[in-house]
Amino acid sequence: MTSTNPVRGMRDFLPQEKARREQVLAVIRQVYRSHGFAEIETPYLESLTHLVSDQGGDNEKMLFKVQQRGLTAESLRTAASPDDLCDIGLRYDLTVGLSRFYANNRGKLPGVFRSMHIGPVWRAERP
């Protein structure tokens, strides 16, 4: 049985579970590669300016925001809300990272770029 992490929704993978998971991912990667897709990887953390819009939305309500490092006592006292102390967040889907990746690297990519992107995402209590 898989052990449960104290952080709700996260779990540990035993060696045989990890091996099975890697086998499945290897098949997925091979199939996509055979059809001309290249795998990319983007950071788990993104700037809040990329993750948050003026329109709000359900994804933004489930966003894990990360507190800035090196905060001073003054910034803690003067912050209007806890959100003012955050500048990055954990990605809630892969779309934002893919869009930023393409915008920043399109000059280095072929005209037709097929990509696959596999990685964890964090939404509220369901990583």
LOLO-596891 format. One record per atom (N, C-alpha, C): residue number from 1; residue in one letter; atom name; x, y, z. Coordinates in Angstrom, 1 decimal, always signed. Example, Ala and Ser with C-alpha at 12.3 -4.5 7.8 and 13.67 -1.06 7.14 Angstrom:
// residues 2
<1 'a' 'N' <+13.2 -5.7 +7.8>>
<1 'a' 'CA' <+12.3 -4.5 +7.8>>
<1 'a' 'C' <+13.2 -3.3 +7.8>>
<2 's' 'N' <+12.8 -2.2 +7.1>>
<2 's' 'CA' <+13.7 -1.1 +7.1>>
<2 's' 'C' <+12.9 +0.0 +7.9>>
// end
This chain:
// residues 127
<1 'm' 'N' <+0.8 -1.2 +0.0>>
<1 'm' 'CA' <+0.0 +0.0 +0.0>>
<1 'm' 'C' <+0.9 +1.2 +0.0>>
<2 't' 'N' <+0.5 +2.3 -0.7>>
<2 't' 'CA' <+1.2 +3.5 -0.8>>
<2 't' 'C' <+1.0 +4.3 +0.5>>
<3 's' 'N' <+2.2 +4.8 +1.0>>
<3 's' 'CA' <+2.1 +5.6 +2.2>>
<3 's' 'C' <+1.5 +7.0 +1.8>>
<4 't' 'N' <+0.8 +7.6 +2.8>>
<4 't' 'CA' <+0.2 +8.9 +2.6>>
<4 't' 'C' <+1.1 +10.0 +3.2>>
<5 'n' 'N' <+1.3 +11.0 +2.4>>
<5 'n' 'CA' <+2.0 +12.2 +2.8>>
<5 'n' 'C' <+1.1 +13.1 +3.7>>
<6 'p' 'N' <+1.6 +13.7 +4.7>>
<6 'p' 'CA' <+0.7 +14.6 +5.5>>
<6 'p' 'C' <+0.1 +15.7 +4.8>>
<7 'v' 'N' <+0.7 +16.1 +3.6>>
<7 'v' 'CA' <+0.1 +17.2 +2.8>>
<7 'v' 'C' <-1.1 +16.5 +2.0>>
<8 'r' 'N' <-2.3 +17.0 +2.3>>
<8 'r' 'CA' <-3.5 +16.4 +1.7>>
<8 'r' 'C' <-3.3 +16.4 +0.1>>
<9 'g' 'N' <-3.7 +15.2 -0.4>>
<9 'g' 'CA' <-3.7 +15.0 -1.9>>
<9 'g' 'C' <-2.3 +14.6 -2.5>>
<10 'm' 'N' <-1.3 +14.7 -1.7>>
<10 'm' 'CA' <+0.0 +14.3 -2.2>>
<10 'm' 'C' <+0.3 +12.9 -1.7>>
<11 'r' 'N' <+1.1 +12.1 -2.5>>
<11 'r' 'CA' <+1.3 +10.8 -2.0>>
<11 'r' 'C' <+2.7 +10.3 -2.4>>
<12 'd' 'N' <+3.2 +9.3 -1.8>>
<12 'd' 'CA' <+4.5 +8.7 -2.1>>
<12 'd' 'C' <+4.2 +7.5 -3.1>>
<13 'f' 'N' <+5.2 +7.2 -3.9>>
<13 'f' 'CA' <+5.2 +6.1 -4.8>>
<13 'f' 'C' <+6.2 +5.1 -4.4>>
<14 'l' 'N' <+5.7 +3.8 -4.1>>
<14 'l' 'CA' <+6.7 +2.7 -3.9>>
<14 'l' 'C' <+7.4 +2.4 -5.1>>
<15 'p' 'N' <+8.6 +1.7 -5.0>>
<15 'p' 'CA' <+9.4 +1.4 -6.2>>
<15 'p' 'C' <+8.6 +0.7 -7.3>>
<16 'q' 'N' <+7.8 -0.3 -7.0>>
<16 'q' 'CA' <+7.1 -0.9 -8.1>>
<16 'q' 'C' <+6.0 +0.0 -8.7>>
<17 'e' 'N' <+5.4 +0.9 -7.9>>
<17 'e' 'CA' <+4.5 +1.8 -8.5>>
<17 'e' 'C' <+5.2 +2.9 -9.4>>
<18 'k' 'N' <+6.3 +3.3 -8.9>>
<18 'k' 'CA' <+7.2 +4.3 -9.7>>
<18 'k' 'C' <+7.6 +3.6 -11.0>>
<19 'a' 'N' <+8.0 +2.4 -11.0>>
<19 'a' 'CA' <+8.5 +1.6 -12.2>>
<19 'a' 'C' <+7.3 +1.5 -13.2>>
<20 'r' 'N' <+6.2 +1.2 -12.7>>
<20 'r' 'CA' <+5.0 +1.0 -13.6>>
<20 'r' 'C' <+4.6 +2.3 -14.2>>
<21 'r' 'N' <+4.7 +3.4 -13.4>>
<21 'r' 'CA' <+4.4 +4.7 -13.9>>
<21 'r' 'C' <+5.4 +5.1 -15.0>>
<22 'e' 'N' <+6.6 +4.9 -14.8>>
<22 'e' 'CA' <+7.7 +5.2 -15.7>>
<22 'e' 'C' <+7.5 +4.4 -17.0>>
<23 'q' 'N' <+7.1 +3.1 -16.9>>
<23 'q' 'CA' <+6.8 +2.3 -18.1>>
<23 'q' 'C' <+5.7 +2.9 -18.9>>
<24 'v' 'N' <+4.6 +3.3 -18.3>>
<24 'v' 'CA' <+3.5 +4.0 -19.0>>
<24 'v' 'C' <+3.9 +5.2 -19.7>>
<25 'l' 'N' <+4.7 +6.1 -19.0>>
<25 'l' 'CA' <+5.2 +7.3 -19.5>>
<25 'l' 'C' <+6.1 +7.1 -20.7>>
<26 'a' 'N' <+6.9 +6.0 -20.6>>
<26 'a' 'CA' <+7.8 +5.7 -21.7>>
<26 'a' 'C' <+7.1 +5.4 -23.0>>
<27 'v' 'N' <+6.0 +4.6 -22.8>>
<27 'v' 'CA' <+5.1 +4.3 -24.0>>
<27 'v' 'C' <+4.5 +5.5 -24.6>>
<28 'i' 'N' <+4.0 +6.4 -23.7>>
<28 'i' 'CA' <+3.4 +7.7 -24.2>>
<28 'i' 'C' <+4.4 +8.5 -25.0>>
<29 'r' 'N' <+5.6 +8.6 -24.4>>
<29 'r' 'CA' <+6.7 +9.4 -25.0>>
<29 'r' 'C' <+7.1 +8.8 -26.4>>
<30 'q' 'N' <+7.2 +7.5 -26.4>>
<30 'q' 'CA' <+7.6 +6.9 -27.7>>
<30 'q' 'C' <+6.6 +7.1 -28.8>>
<31 'v' 'N' <+5.3 +7.0 -28.4>>
<31 'v' 'CA' <+4.2 +7.2 -29.4>>
<31 'v' 'C' <+4.3 +8.6 -29.9>>
<32 'y' 'N' <+4.3 +9.5 -29.0>>
<32 'y' 'CA' <+4.4 +10.9 -29.5>>
<32 'y' 'C' <+5.6 +11.2 -30.3>>
<33 'r' 'N' <+6.8 +10.7 -29.9>>
<33 'r' 'CA' <+8.0 +10.9 -30.7>>
<33 'r' 'C' <+7.9 +10.3 -32.1>>
<34 's' 'N' <+7.3 +9.2 -32.2>>
<34 's' 'CA' <+7.1 +8.5 -33.5>>
<34 's' 'C' <+6.2 +9.3 -34.4>>
<35 'h' 'N' <+5.5 +10.3 -33.9>>
<35 'h' 'CA' <+4.6 +11.1 -34.7>>
<35 'h' 'C' <+5.2 +12.6 -34.8>>
<36 'g' 'N' <+6.4 +12.7 -34.5>>
<36 'g' 'CA' <+7.1 +14.0 -34.7>>
<36 'g' 'C' <+7.0 +15.0 -33.6>>
<37 'f' 'N' <+6.6 +14.6 -32.4>>
<37 'f' 'CA' <+6.5 +15.5 -31.3>>
<37 'f' 'C' <+7.9 +15.5 -30.5>>
<38 'a' 'N' <+8.3 +16.7 -30.0>>
<38 'a' 'CA' <+9.5 +16.8 -29.2>>
<38 'a' 'C' <+9.0 +17.2 -27.8>>
<39 'e' 'N' <+9.7 +16.6 -26.8>>
<39 'e' 'CA' <+9.3 +16.9 -25.4>>
<39 'e' 'C' <+10.0 +18.1 -24.9>>
<40 'i' 'N' <+9.2 +19.0 -24.3>>
<40 'i' 'CA' <+9.7 +20.2 -23.6>>
<40 'i' 'C' <+9.5 +20.1 -22.1>>
<41 'e' 'N' <+10.2 +20.9 -21.4>>
<41 'e' 'CA' <+10.0 +21.0 -20.0>>
<41 'e' 'C' <+10.0 +22.5 -19.6>>
<42 't' 'N' <+9.1 +22.8 -18.7>>
<42 't' 'CA' <+9.0 +24.2 -18.2>>
<42 't' 'C' <+9.0 +24.2 -16.7>>
<43 'p' 'N' <+9.3 +25.3 -16.1>>
<43 'p' 'CA' <+9.4 +25.3 -14.6>>
<43 'p' 'C' <+8.1 +25.1 -13.9>>
<44 'y' 'N' <+8.1 +24.5 -12.7>>
<44 'y' 'CA' <+6.9 +24.3 -11.9>>
<44 'y' 'C' <+6.4 +25.6 -11.4>>
<45 'l' 'N' <+7.3 +26.5 -11.2>>
<45 'l' 'CA' <+6.9 +27.9 -10.7>>
<45 'l' 'C' <+6.9 +28.9 -11.8>>
<46 'e' 'N' <+5.9 +29.7 -11.8>>
<46 'e' 'CA' <+5.8 +30.8 -12.9>>
<46 'e' 'C' <+5.5 +32.1 -12.2>>
<47 's' 'N' <+5.8 +33.1 -12.8>>
<47 's' 'CA' <+5.5 +34.5 -12.3>>
<47 's' 'C' <+4.0 +34.6 -12.2>>
<48 'l' 'N' <+3.6 +35.3 -11.1>>
<48 'l' 'CA' <+2.1 +35.5 -11.0>>
<48 'l' 'C' <+1.6 +36.4 -12.1>>
<49 't' 'N' <+2.5 +37.2 -12.7>>
<49 't' 'CA' <+2.0 +38.0 -13.8>>
<49 't' 'C' <+1.6 +37.1 -15.0>>
<50 'h' 'N' <+2.1 +35.9 -15.1>>
<50 'h' 'CA' <+1.8 +35.0 -16.1>>
<50 'h' 'C' <+0.5 +34.2 -15.7>>
<51 'l' 'N' <+0.4 +33.9 -14.5>>
<51 'l' 'CA' <-0.7 +33.0 -14.0>>
<51 'l' 'C' <-2.0 +33.7 -13.7>>
<52 'v' 'N' <-2.0 +35.0 -13.5>>
<52 'v' 'CA' <-3.1 +35.7 -13.0>>
<52 'v' 'C' <-3.5 +36.7 -14.1>>
<53 's' 'N' <-4.8 +36.8 -14.4>>
<53 's' 'CA' <-5.3 +37.8 -15.4>>
<53 's' 'C' <-6.3 +38.7 -14.7>>
<54 'd' 'N' <-6.8 +39.7 -15.4>>
<54 'd' 'CA' <-7.8 +40.6 -14.8>>
<54 'd' 'C' <-9.2 +40.0 -14.7>>
<55 'q' 'N' <-9.3 +38.9 -15.5>>
<55 'q' 'CA' <-10.7 +38.3 -15.5>>
<55 'q' 'C' <-10.9 +37.3 -14.4>>
<56 'g' 'N' <-9.9 +36.9 -13.7>>
<56 'g' 'CA' <-10.1 +36.0 -12.6>>
<56 'g' 'C' <-10.3 +34.6 -13.2>>
<57 'g' 'N' <-11.2 +33.8 -12.6>>
<57 'g' 'CA' <-11.5 +32.5 -13.1>>
<57 'g' 'C' <-11.2 +31.4 -12.1>>
<58 'd' 'N' <-11.8 +30.3 -12.4>>
<58 'd' 'CA' <-11.7 +29.2 -11.4>>
<58 'd' 'C' <-10.2 +28.7 -11.2>>
<59 'n' 'N' <-9.4 +28.7 -12.3>>
<59 'n' 'CA' <-8.0 +28.3 -12.1>>
<59 'n' 'C' <-7.3 +29.2 -11.1>>
<60 'e' 'N' <-7.5 +30.5 -11.2>>
<60 'e' 'CA' <-6.8 +31.5 -10.3>>
<60 'e' 'C' <-7.3 +31.3 -8.9>>
<61 'k' 'N' <-8.5 +30.9 -8.7>>
<61 'k' 'CA' <-9.0 +30.7 -7.3>>
<61 'k' 'C' <-8.3 +29.5 -6.7>>
<62 'm' 'N' <-7.8 +28.6 -7.5>>
<62 'm' 'CA' <-7.2 +27.4 -7.0>>
<62 'm' 'C' <-5.6 +27.4 -7.0>>
<63 'l' 'N' <-5.1 +28.6 -7.3>>
<63 'l' 'CA' <-3.7 +28.8 -7.4>>
<63 'l' 'C' <-2.9 +28.8 -6.1>>
<64 'f' 'N' <-1.8 +28.1 -6.1>>
<64 'f' 'CA' <-0.9 +28.1 -4.9>>
<64 'f' 'C' <+0.1 +29.2 -5.1>>
<65 'k' 'N' <+0.0 +30.2 -4.3>>
<65 'k' 'CA' <+0.9 +31.3 -4.4>>
<65 'k' 'C' <+2.0 +31.1 -3.5>>
<66 'v' 'N' <+3.2 +31.5 -3.9>>
<66 'v' 'CA' <+4.4 +31.3 -3.1>>
<66 'v' 'C' <+4.9 +32.7 -2.6>>
<67 'q' 'N' <+5.2 +32.7 -1.3>>
<67 'q' 'CA' <+5.6 +34.0 -0.6>>
<67 'q' 'C' <+7.0 +34.3 -1.1>>
<68 'q' 'N' <+7.2 +35.6 -1.3>>
<68 'q' 'CA' <+8.5 +36.1 -1.7>>
<68 'q' 'C' <+9.6 +35.8 -0.6>>
<69 'r' 'N' <+10.8 +35.7 -1.0>>
<69 'r' 'CA' <+11.9 +35.4 -0.1>>
<69 'r' 'C' <+12.4 +36.8 +0.3>>
<70 'g' 'N' <+13.0 +36.8 +1.5>>
<70 'g' 'CA' <+13.7 +38.0 +2.0>>
<70 'g' 'C' <+12.7 +39.2 +2.4>>
<71 'l' 'N' <+11.5 +38.9 +2.8>>
<71 'l' 'CA' <+10.6 +39.9 +3.2>>
<71 'l' 'C' <+11.1 +40.6 +4.4>>
<72 't' 'N' <+10.9 +41.9 +4.5>>
<72 't' 'CA' <+11.2 +42.6 +5.7>>
<72 't' 'C' <+10.0 +42.7 +6.6>>
<73 'a' 'N' <+10.3 +43.1 +7.9>>
<73 'a' 'CA' <+9.2 +43.3 +8.8>>
<73 'a' 'C' <+8.3 +44.4 +8.3>>
<74 'e' 'N' <+8.9 +45.4 +7.7>>
<74 'e' 'CA' <+8.1 +46.5 +7.2>>
<74 'e' 'C' <+7.2 +46.1 +6.1>>
<75 's' 'N' <+7.6 +45.3 +5.2>>
<75 's' 'CA' <+6.8 +44.8 +4.1>>
<75 's' 'C' <+5.6 +43.9 +4.6>>
<76 'l' 'N' <+5.9 +43.1 +5.7>>
<76 'l' 'CA' <+4.9 +42.3 +6.3>>
<76 'l' 'C' <+3.8 +43.2 +7.0>>
<77 'r' 'N' <+4.3 +44.3 +7.6>>
<77 'r' 'CA' <+3.3 +45.2 +8.3>>
<77 'r' 'C' <+2.5 +46.0 +7.3>>
<78 't' 'N' <+3.0 +46.4 +6.2>>
<78 't' 'CA' <+2.3 +47.2 +5.2>>
<78 't' 'C' <+1.6 +46.5 +4.2>>
<79 'a' 'N' <+1.7 +45.2 +4.1>>
<79 'a' 'CA' <+0.9 +44.5 +3.0>>
<79 'a' 'C' <-0.6 +44.6 +3.3>>
<80 'a' 'N' <-1.3 +44.9 +2.3>>
<80 'a' 'CA' <-2.8 +45.0 +2.4>>
<80 'a' 'C' <-3.4 +43.7 +2.5>>
<81 's' 'N' <-2.8 +42.7 +1.9>>
<81 's' 'CA' <-3.3 +41.3 +2.0>>
<81 's' 'C' <-2.1 +40.3 +1.9>>
<82 'p' 'N' <-2.3 +39.1 +2.3>>
<82 'p' 'CA' <-1.3 +38.1 +2.1>>
<82 'p' 'C' <-0.8 +37.9 +0.6>>
<83 'd' 'N' <-1.7 +38.2 -0.3>>
<83 'd' 'CA' <-1.4 +38.1 -1.7>>
<83 'd' 'C' <-0.3 +39.1 -2.1>>
<84 'd' 'N' <-0.2 +40.2 -1.4>>
<84 'd' 'CA' <+0.8 +41.2 -1.8>>
<84 'd' 'C' <+2.2 +40.7 -1.5>>
<85 'l' 'N' <+2.3 +39.7 -0.7>>
<85 'l' 'CA' <+3.6 +39.1 -0.3>>
<85 'l' 'C' <+4.1 +38.0 -1.2>>
<86 'c' 'N' <+3.3 +37.8 -2.3>>
<86 'c' 'CA' <+3.6 +36.7 -3.2>>
<86 'c' 'C' <+3.9 +37.2 -4.6>>
<87 'd' 'N' <+4.9 +36.6 -5.3>>
<87 'd' 'CA' <+5.2 +37.0 -6.6>>
<87 'd' 'C' <+5.3 +35.8 -7.6>>
<88 'i' 'N' <+5.3 +34.6 -7.1>>
<88 'i' 'CA' <+5.3 +33.4 -8.0>>
<88 'i' 'C' <+4.3 +32.4 -7.5>>
<89 'g' 'N' <+3.9 +31.5 -8.4>>
<89 'g' 'CA' <+3.0 +30.4 -8.0>>
<89 'g' 'C' <+3.3 +29.1 -8.7>>
<90 'l' 'N' <+2.7 +28.1 -8.1>>
<90 'l' 'CA' <+2.8 +26.7 -8.7>>
<90 'l' 'C' <+1.9 +26.7 -9.9>>
<91 'r' 'N' <+2.3 +26.1 -11.0>>
<91 'r' 'CA' <+1.5 +26.0 -12.2>>
<91 'r' 'C' <+0.3 +25.2 -12.0>>
<92 'y' 'N' <-0.9 +25.6 -12.5>>
<92 'y' 'CA' <-2.1 +24.9 -12.3>>
<92 'y' 'C' <-2.5 +24.1 -13.5>>
<93 'd' 'N' <-1.8 +24.4 -14.6>>
<93 'd' 'CA' <-2.0 +23.6 -15.8>>
<93 'd' 'C' <-0.7 +23.8 -16.6>>
<94 'l' 'N' <-0.6 +23.2 -17.8>>
<94 'l' 'CA' <+0.7 +23.3 -18.6>>
<94 'l' 'C' <+0.6 +24.3 -19.7>>
<95 't' 'N' <-0.6 +24.9 -19.8>>
<95 't' 'CA' <-0.8 +25.9 -20.9>>
<95 't' 'C' <+0.0 +27.2 -20.7>>
<96 'v' 'N' <+0.1 +27.7 -19.6>>
<96 'v' 'CA' <+0.8 +29.0 -19.3>>
<96 'v' 'C' <+2.3 +28.8 -19.7>>
<97 'g' 'N' <+2.9 +27.7 -19.1>>
<97 'g' 'CA' <+4.3 +27.4 -19.4>>
<97 'g' 'C' <+4.6 +27.2 -20.9>>
<98 'l' 'N' <+3.7 +26.4 -21.5>>
<98 'l' 'CA' <+3.8 +26.2 -23.0>>
<98 'l' 'C' <+3.8 +27.5 -23.8>>
<99 's' 'N' <+2.8 +28.3 -23.5>>
<99 's' 'CA' <+2.7 +29.6 -24.2>>
<99 's' 'C' <+3.9 +30.5 -24.0>>
<100 'r' 'N' <+4.4 +30.6 -22.7>>
<100 'r' 'CA' <+5.5 +31.4 -22.5>>
<100 'r' 'C' <+6.8 +30.8 -23.1>>
<101 'f' 'N' <+6.9 +29.5 -23.1>>
<101 'f' 'CA' <+8.0 +28.8 -23.8>>
<101 'f' 'C' <+8.0 +29.1 -25.2>>
<102 'y' 'N' <+6.9 +29.0 -25.9>>
<102 'y' 'CA' <+6.8 +29.3 -27.3>>
<102 'y' 'C' <+7.1 +30.7 -27.6>>
<103 'a' 'N' <+6.6 +31.6 -26.9>>
<103 'a' 'CA' <+6.8 +33.1 -27.1>>
<103 'a' 'C' <+8.3 +33.4 -26.9>>
<104 'n' 'N' <+8.9 +32.8 -26.0>>
<104 'n' 'CA' <+10.3 +33.1 -25.7>>
<104 'n' 'C' <+11.3 +32.4 -26.6>>
<105 'n' 'N' <+10.9 +31.3 -27.2>>
<105 'n' 'CA' <+11.8 +30.5 -28.0>>
<105 'n' 'C' <+11.4 +30.3 -29.5>>
<106 'r' 'N' <+10.4 +31.0 -30.0>>
<106 'r' 'CA' <+9.9 +30.7 -31.3>>
<106 'r' 'C' <+10.9 +30.9 -32.4>>
<107 'g' 'N' <+11.9 +31.8 -32.2>>
<107 'g' 'CA' <+12.9 +32.0 -33.2>>
<107 'g' 'C' <+13.9 +30.8 -33.3>>
<108 'k' 'N' <+13.9 +30.0 -32.3>>
<108 'k' 'CA' <+14.8 +28.8 -32.2>>
<108 'k' 'C' <+14.1 +27.5 -32.6>>
<109 'l' 'N' <+12.8 +27.6 -32.8>>
<109 'l' 'CA' <+12.0 +26.4 -33.1>>
<109 'l' 'C' <+11.7 +26.3 -34.6>>
<110 'p' 'N' <+11.4 +25.1 -35.1>>
<110 'p' 'CA' <+11.0 +25.0 -36.5>>
<110 'p' 'C' <+9.7 +25.6 -36.7>>
<111 'g' 'N' <+9.3 +25.9 -38.0>>
<111 'g' 'CA' <+8.1 +26.5 -38.4>>
<111 'g' 'C' <+6.9 +25.8 -37.9>>
<112 'v' 'N' <+6.9 +24.5 -38.0>>
<112 'v' 'CA' <+5.8 +23.6 -37.4>>
<112 'v' 'C' <+6.5 +22.9 -36.2>>
<113 'f' 'N' <+6.0 +23.3 -35.0>>
<113 'f' 'CA' <+6.6 +22.7 -33.8>>
<113 'f' 'C' <+5.5 +21.9 -33.1>>
<114 'r' 'N' <+5.8 +20.6 -33.0>>
<114 'r' 'CA' <+4.9 +19.7 -32.2>>
<114 'r' 'C' <+5.6 +19.4 -30.9>>
<115 's' 'N' <+4.8 +19.6 -29.8>>
<115 's' 'CA' <+5.5 +19.4 -28.6>>
<115 's' 'C' <+4.6 +18.6 -27.7>>
<116 'm' 'N' <+5.2 +17.8 -26.8>>
<116 'm' 'CA' <+4.5 +17.2 -25.7>>
<116 'm' 'C' <+5.1 +17.7 -24.4>>
<117 'h' 'N' <+4.3 +17.7 -23.4>>
<117 'h' 'CA' <+4.7 +18.3 -22.1>>
<117 'h' 'C' <+4.1 +17.5 -21.0>>
<118 'i' 'N' <+4.9 +16.8 -20.3>>
<118 'i' 'CA' <+4.4 +16.0 -19.2>>
<118 'i' 'C' <+5.0 +16.5 -17.9>>
<119 'g' 'N' <+4.1 +16.7 -16.9>>
<119 'g' 'CA' <+4.6 +17.2 -15.6>>
<119 'g' 'C' <+3.5 +17.4 -14.6>>
<120 'p' 'N' <+3.9 +17.6 -13.4>>
<120 'p' 'CA' <+2.8 +17.8 -12.3>>
<120 'p' 'C' <+2.3 +19.2 -12.4>>
<121 'v' 'N' <+1.0 +19.3 -12.0>>
<121 'v' 'CA' <+0.4 +20.6 -11.8>>
<121 'v' 'C' <-0.3 +20.6 -10.5>>
<122 'w' 'N' <-0.6 +21.8 -10.0>>
<122 'w' 'CA' <-1.2 +22.0 -8.7>>
<122 'w' 'C' <-2.4 +22.8 -8.7>>
<123 'r' 'N' <-3.6 +22.2 -8.3>>
<123 'r' 'CA' <-4.8 +22.9 -8.3>>
<123 'r' 'C' <-5.5 +22.7 -6.9>>
<124 'a' 'N' <-5.6 +23.7 -6.2>>
<124 'a' 'CA' <-6.2 +23.6 -4.8>>
<124 'a' 'C' <-5.7 +22.4 -4.1>>
<125 'e' 'N' <-6.5 +21.4 -3.7>>
<125 'e' 'CA' <-6.0 +20.3 -3.0>>
<125 'e' 'C' <-5.8 +19.1 -3.8>>
<126 'r' 'N' <-5.7 +19.2 -5.2>>
<126 'r' 'CA' <-5.6 +18.1 -6.0>>
<126 'r' 'C' <-4.4 +18.2 -6.9>>
<127 'p' 'N' <-3.2 +17.9 -6.4>>
<127 'p' 'CA' <-2.0 +18.0 -7.2>>
<127 'p' 'C' <-2.0 +16.9 -8.3>>
// end
